[in-house]
C-alpha cells in the first residue's frame, strides 16, 4: 500500500503541495489530474524519494520514503516527466545499465533488459543510440526502464506523452495488464487517459486534493449527466414544447442541436421520446449524454491559482 501523510512542499516561500494525504491499494490505477503547476509532479517526486518533503511523509509498502528511502525506492518503478536518459548509450546498453543498477547480475541482466524491451516493442531500435530516437521511442525506453525490475508500485508522469495513437493504445493495454496486483499512479493532463486507464481519479489544484472519486463518479457531477441532445427540423418549436416536460431544468440550442438538462439527475429520455412520437417530429438524431469529464475538471479547478505564497 502507498500512504501519503500530510505531504507538504515549499520552494522558498512558494507552497507547491499543501498537506496532501491519501492511501492507494493494489489493483488501483490512480489518475492524478490538475492544471499546470497544481502540484502533481511535485507530489510524485516526493512519493518516489526524488524530492524530500518539507513536512509529512509517505509509506511505500511499509517503508518510509524519508527514513527508509532505499527500501522504499526498491518497491517503485518511476517514469519521471521528460524521462531523462543517457543519449550516447544504445537502448540495449541503457537497459543493461538499469538492470545492473537494480541489483541484477550475470545472465539475468540481459534477460531483464530484453524482456522489458519486448514489452515496449523496442526490438527494432535496441542497437540505436537513444539520442537518435524519436520522442515517442524515448518515452517507451523510459517506460521500459521503469518496469524492468517488475516493481509492485509504478509511478508514471505523462506516460503516453509524445506517442502516436497506436503506441498510446499499446502502452495503455500494457498498464492495464500490469494493474491487477500492483499500485499504479498516472499523472496526466489528458482526460481521455483517465477514462481509458484509471479506476480512481484525484484532482489537484493549489497543491491540494479537491476531488477524489472514480472517473464515473466524477462524470456524474457534470451538468450534462443524463441530459438529452437531439437534432431535428424546428429546434425552437421543439424547445418550447420540451422545456415544459417534468424534470427539465433548462434547454440550450447550439450547433444545430437542442440539449435538455435534467433536474437533479432525473431521467428524461423516455419522456422526450414519448413527446417526439406524440408530435410526429422527424428527428435526425437523439442521444443520452453520459457527462463530460472536461467540464467537471474546469468547474473544479477554474479560477484556482497554481500556487500560493507562504504566510
C-alpha positions, 0 to 999 in steps of 0.5 A: 500500500502507498500512504501519503501523510500530510505531504507538504512542499515549499520552494522558498516561500512558494507552497507547491503541495499543501498537506496532501494525504491519501492511501492507494491499494493494489489493483488501483490505477490512480489518475492524478489530474490538475492544471499546470503547476497544481502540484502533481509532479511535485507530489510524485517526486516526493512519493518516489524519494526524488524530492524530500518533503518539507513536512509529512511523509509517505509509506511505500509498502511499509517503508518510509520514503524519508527514513527508509528511502532505499527500501522504499525506492526498491518497491517503485518503478518511476517514469519521471516527466521528460524521462531523462536518459543517457543519449550516447548509450544504445537502448540495449546498453541503457537497459543493461545499465538499469538492470545492473543498477537494480541489483541484477547480475550475470545472465539475468541482466540481459534477460531483464533488459530484453524482456522489458524491451519486448514489452515496449516493442523496442526490438527494432531500435535496441542497437540505436543510440537513444539520442537518435530516437524519436520522442515517442521511442524515448518515452517507451525506453523510459517506460521500459526502464521503469518496469524492468525490475517488475516493481509492485508500485509504478509511478508514471508522469505523462506516460503516453506523452509524445506517442502516436495513437497506436503506441498510446493504445499499446502502452495503455493495454500494457498498464492495464495488464500490469494493474491487477496486483500492483499500485499504479499512479498516472499523472496526466493532463489528458482526460481521455487517459483517465477514462481509458486507464484509471479506476480512481481519479484525484484532482489537484489544484493549489497543491491540494486534493479537491476531488477524489472519486472514480472517473464515473463518479466524477462524470456524474457531477457534470451538468450534462449527466443524463441530459438529452441532445437531439437534432431535428427540423424546428429546434425552437418549436421543439424547445418550447414544447420540451422545456415544459416536460417534468424534470427539465431544468433548462434547454440550450440550442447550439450547433444545430442541436437542442440539449435538455438538462435534467433536474437533479439527475432525473431521467428524461429520455423516455419522456422526450421520446414519448413527446417526439412520437406524440408530435410526429417530429422527424428527428435526425438524431437523439442521444443520452449524454453520459457527462463530460469529464472536461467540464467537471475538471474546469468547474473544479479547478477554474479560477484556482491559482497554481500556487500560493505564497507562504504566510 
